[in-house]
Amino acid sequence: MKATTFAIASIAALSVAGLAHAEDKEKEKRASPHAEVSATLGGKKITVSYGRPFVKGRAIFGGLVPWGQVWRTGADEATTFTTEADVVVGGLKVPKGEYALFTVPTEKQWTLVLNKTAKQWGAFKHDAAQDLGRAPMTVAAAAKPVEQFTIEMVPAGKQLTLKLSWDKTVASVVIAQP
C-alpha cells in the first residue's frame, strides 16, 4: 500500500513539474519578452511587471494602440503595479497592494488607470467598475525612437517618476508618499 501511494504521489509531482516546465517554455517563446522593474520609495518596494512588445515597423499609437481606448500597457497579461506601502500616483491615493495598470492614450493626453483586478489577460475584460481610479500623465516626444516598450521608475528626490517609453512617445507620472 505504501509503495503504491508513493508511486502515485511521485507521478503526480512529476506531472505538476512537467506542466510548470511546459508553461515556462511557452513563456520563453513569447514574441514580447516580459520584464519587471522595481524601485524603493520611503523604504518600501514598488514593482511593475509587464510585457515588452517591439515596434517592428508598425504604427503604434493611433494604430496598433487605438486612441481613446483602455490599453493593457504592454503585451499579453495586463501590466501589474505592486506597492508595499500606500502611495500617491499622479494625485491618486493608492493603498498598498497589487493592481492592473492600464493607460488610455490620446493624441494630447494620457490617463493612467489602476484596476483592483490585478491578474487579467490584457484589457479585453477591463471592468471600469473595478478601477481604483485614474490619474493624468504627462506626454512628450521621445528624444529618439524606442523600439521595445520600456517602463522605468526614475528616482527624483523623495518621489519616483514612472516613465513609459515606446516608439516616439514618453508618458510619465509622479509616484510619491502620502
N, C-alpha and C positions, 0 to 999 in steps of 0.2 A: 504494500500500500504506500509506504513512504517513498519507494523508488518511483512509483507511478506519479505521485504528487510532485516529486522533484522534477521528473521529466516534463510534466505539463507546465510547471512553473518556468522551467528553463526555456521551453518552446515559446511560451508567452513573452518572456523577457526578450528573447531573440527577435520575435516578431515586432515588438514595440521598437526595439533598437533599429531594426531594418526599416520600419516606417519613418522613424526620425531621420535616418541617414538618407532615405529617398527624398524626404521633404527638404533637407539641407541641399542635396544635389539639385533639386528643382529650383531652389532659390539662387544657386550659383549660376544657373542657365539664364536667369532673367536678363532681358535686354537693358534694364535700368538697374545698376547695382544699388544696394542700399547702404546708407551711412547713418552715423549718429554723431551729433555734436553736443558737447556739454560745456557748461561754464558754472562758476560759483558766484553767487550773489549773497552777501551777508552770511557767508559760511555755509550756505545751503546750495545744493546742486540743482541745476535746471538742464534738462536734456531734450533734444529734438531728434526724433528718428524719422527718416524719410527715404523715399526712392529718388534716384538721381538720373532722370532722363537726359538724353542728348538732343541737341537741335537737329542734327542730321539734315541740314538744308531746308528744313520746314519753316513755314511762317508760324511763329509761336503765339504771341499774344494778339488776339483778334483773329486767329486761325485755329491752330490746334487747341489753344485755350481760349474759348469764346469770351468776348467782353460781357460784363454784367452777370455772369453766372458763377455759382459756387464752384471753385476748383479745389481738388484734393491737395494741391500744393506739393507736387512731386509725382511719383508714379506708383502704381499698384495700390497697396493698402493706404488708407488715409495717414497722413503725417501725424505723429503724436508729439504732444508737448507735455512734459512731466516736470513738476516742480516739487521740491521737498519742503517749501515754505510758501506762505501767502505772498503774492507779488502783485504788482500793478503793471499791466501791459497796455501801453498807449492810453492810459486813463481807465481801463477796465480792471476792476478788482477781481483777482483770480485766487481762489483758495488752493492750498496745496492739494496735489492730486495729478491725475493723468487725463488729458483731453485730446480730442482730434483737433488738428489745426488746419483750417481751411482759409482760403482767401477768395475775395471777389474782385478781380481786376477790371478796371475800366480804363479808358484812354487817358483820363485825367487824375483818377483817384483809385487807390486800392483800399480794401477793407479786410482786416484780419478777423476771422471768426474762430472762437473756441467753442467746441461742442462737447457736451458731457458724455457722449458715447465714443470713447477713445478707440475702441477696436472695431473698425468697419472697413469695407472694401471701397476705396476711392470715395467719391462724393455721390455715388449713384443713389443711395438711400438716405442722403442728408435730410435730417428732420430738424427744421428750424426751431421747433418747439423744444428741442434738446440743447439749443445753443445757450451757453453760459452768457455770452454777449459778443459784442463786436467793437472793434477799435479802428480808427483811421490809421493809414500807413502813409509815409512819405514816399514818393516815387520820383526817381531820377533816371537819366540815361546812364548806362554803364560806360565807363571810360574806354573799354574795348569789349567786343562781343564775348559772351561767356557761353562756351559750347555745352558744358554739362551743368545742369541745375545745381546750385550750391547754396547751402544755408550756413550762416556763420553767426556766432554771438561774440560781439566785439565789446570788451570792457571799456567803459568810459566813466572814470571816477567811481561813484557809488551806484552805478547803474550799468546796464548792458544795452547794446543795440543789436536787435535781431535783424539780420540782413538776408534777404532772398535775392539771389542774382541768377539771371538766365537770359540768354540771347542779348538783347540791347537794353535790358531793364534791371534796375535795382530798386527793391521796395524794402522799407525799413520801419521799425517801430521800437520804441524805448521800453525796456523792462526795468522796473525799479522796485524797491522795497516800499511797503505801505507806509 
